[in-house]
Amino acid sequence: MAEFARAWAYANNLKVRTVPGTIIQPAVLSRIKDHTNAYGDIRTLQPQMGFMNGMHFARIAKIDTSEKSELLRLYTTADANPDIYFKILFFWHTIVYPGQNDWEHGAKYINDNIDNLPKYLQSSVQDFKKEILTGKFGKVKDDNIGNYIKSKIRDSIAHIVRDSGDNVSLVLDDVDQTQHLHAVATLLEHIAKYKLDNDYHLKENAPITICRLYNPDVEFAEPNN
């Protein structure tokens, strides 16, 4: 259900944050129709007006591999979290995964694709570039934005105190740094979505057969002896 919610939210440009429920007894999930407990949570994400005005479950991202599933989790987790530091780390993870080299699969991917983003984003991308090139976390060498985000931004959040060269340590609640990080996070979001839509085709709609009526008597019935 969590993956379904993420796939639906991604395809409809909504945000979703999954919250685990509580299983009181190990056997409670053996027969869903017999489950009598309930679970509640405070709503922290407001639904968009377009959805409230009649949008239906018309689009669901096509998730047909475990790799796509993990990328979907990473992206939607970053997208729904309001914390700017968290966003940067998880959008970065989305860009790097399933690779293991932050330079090759992170910094290089950003440099190779920053100018390939959709045309309607290009004016915004140019503004983000200008802000990032101010280098509030250290020098941006040879206008290498991918390298700067990896070595200055990502590492400053991961390690807090920087120990050499022109590296700048992260200062929580600093206005200049926070504004700078918002520009970085938004650019990473665009690049992460570009990867999911173009490299993994998550913008494709899942087949209509993914949605069907649920029959607890059949799907969770006790096996025949």
N, C-alpha and C positions, 0 to 999 in steps of 0.2 A: 504493500500500500504506500509506503514511503517513496519507493521508486516511481510508482504511478503518479503520485502527487508532484514529484519533481519534474517528471516528463511533461505533465500537463502545464505546470507553471512556466517551464522554459519555453514551450511552444507558444504560449499566450502572453509572454513578456510580463509575467506576474512573479511575485516573490513568495516563497514557501519556506517555512521552518518546521521541520519535523520534531516532535517531542515524544519520547518513549513513554508508554503506559506502564502499568504495574501488573504483574502476574502474581496473584496471591497464592494460588495453588498450581503446581506444575501441570496438572491435568486440565486446567481451565480452557486451554486452546484445543483440546481434543474434539470438542463438539461446539462450534461457534454458536449454533442456534440455542444451546442451553446456557450460554453465558449471560448471567444476570447482573453482573457488576457494571459500573459506569466509570468514565474517566472524563475529567474536565480540565481545561487550561485557560489561562488568561490570553485573550487574543492580542497579540503584539504587532501584527501586520494588518493594516487596513486594506480591504479589497478595493481595487480600482473601480471607478465609476462605470467604465465600459463593461466590466463584468457584471456589475450590479444592474445595468440596464438591459440585460437579456442575453449576454454572451453565453453560449453553451459549451459543452465539452466537444467542440468542433475540431480542435487540434491537439495532438499529443505527439511529442517528439518520438521519433523512431529509435528505440534503444534495443538493439538486437545482439550486442556483444558485451562481455564483462568489462571490456576497456571503455566502451561508451558509458556504461553504467557508472563506473568510477569517476570519469570525467564529469558526468552530470552531477554527481554528488559534490565534487569539489567546487564546481562553478556555482551551483545553486546555494551551497553553504556560504560561499563568499558573498554572493549577491544579496542574500537575506540578512546578513549580519551588519549592524550599523557601525561597528567598531572599525575605524580606518586602518589600524595596524593589522587586524585580523583579515580584512578585505585584501590588503596587499599580499599577505602571505599565501592566502588560498587562491587568489587569482594567479599568483606566481606558480603555485603547485599545479594549477590547471594547465598552464602553458608548458610546463616541464614534463608532466606525466604523459606517457609511461617511461620517459627517459630518466636517466639517473645523473646526467651531467648538466649542472646549472648553466654552464657556459654555452655548451653546444645546443641544448634543447630549450634553454631559457633566453639568455642574452642574444644569441645568434638568431633565434626564431623571431624575437622582437625586431631586430635590425632588418631582417629579411622581409618582414611583412608589414611594418609600420606604414609604408606607403601603398599597401595593397588594400587597405580598409575601404569600405564603401565610399563613394564620392560624396554622399550627403554628410559624412563625418569629417571630410578633409579639412574644412575650415576650423573645426574644433580641434582636430589632431595638430594642426599648425600652432594653435594657441597652447596646447599641452606641451608641444615640443619647446616652444619659447620659454615656458615656465620651467620645464625640467632642465633646460640648458643653463639656467641660472646657477645650478649646482649648489643648492643650499646644504648639501651633505658632503661636499667635496668637489674637486675639479672634474668636469666632464671632458675627458680626453678625446680629441678628434671627433667631436660630436657623436660619440658612440653612446647612444641612449641606452641600449640594452645592457652594455657593460656597466654603465652608471647605476641603473636600477638594481642590477645584481650586486655589485660590489659596495655600493654606497647606501642604497635604500633597504633592500632585502636584508643585507648583512647587519645594518644598524638596528633593525627591528629584532633580528634573531639574537644578536650578541650584546645589545645595549651599549656597552662601553667599547669604543674603538681605541686601538692601542698604537697606531703608527701612521706616519705620513700625513696626508691632508684629510683623513677620514674624520667625519664629524659624528659625535655621539648623539643618540636620540634623546630629546628632551620632551617628556610628556607635557601636554597642554601648552607648548610653545606655539604661538599664533602663526608665525612665519613658517615653521616646519609643518604644522598641520595643514595649512593652505597648500603648501608644496606637495604634501603626501596625497591630498585629495586629487590633484592633477595627475599624479602618478597612478593612483588607484583607478581612476576613470580610464586612463589610457590602457592599463593592464586589462581592465574589464572588456574593452573593445577588442583587444588582441585575443583574449581568451575566447570570446564569442566568435570571432573570425575563425579561430582554429576549430571550434566545435561545429560551426556551420559549414565550413569549406573543406576541412580535412576529414571530418567525421560525419558530415551530412546530417547533423542533428536537426537542421531546419526542415528536413523531410517529415511529412506527416506519417504517423503510423497507420497501418491498414485498419479499416473500420472494425475488423473482427477482433481487435484488441479489447473492445468494449462489448460485453455481453451480460445477460442476466445471470445473477449469482444464485445458485441453488445449494444451500447448506446441507440438504439431505443427501445430495450426490457428492459434493466436493469434500465434505468433512464427515461423511458417514463412516461408521465403524466397518472395517474390512470384514468380508464374509469368511467364515471358517471353512 
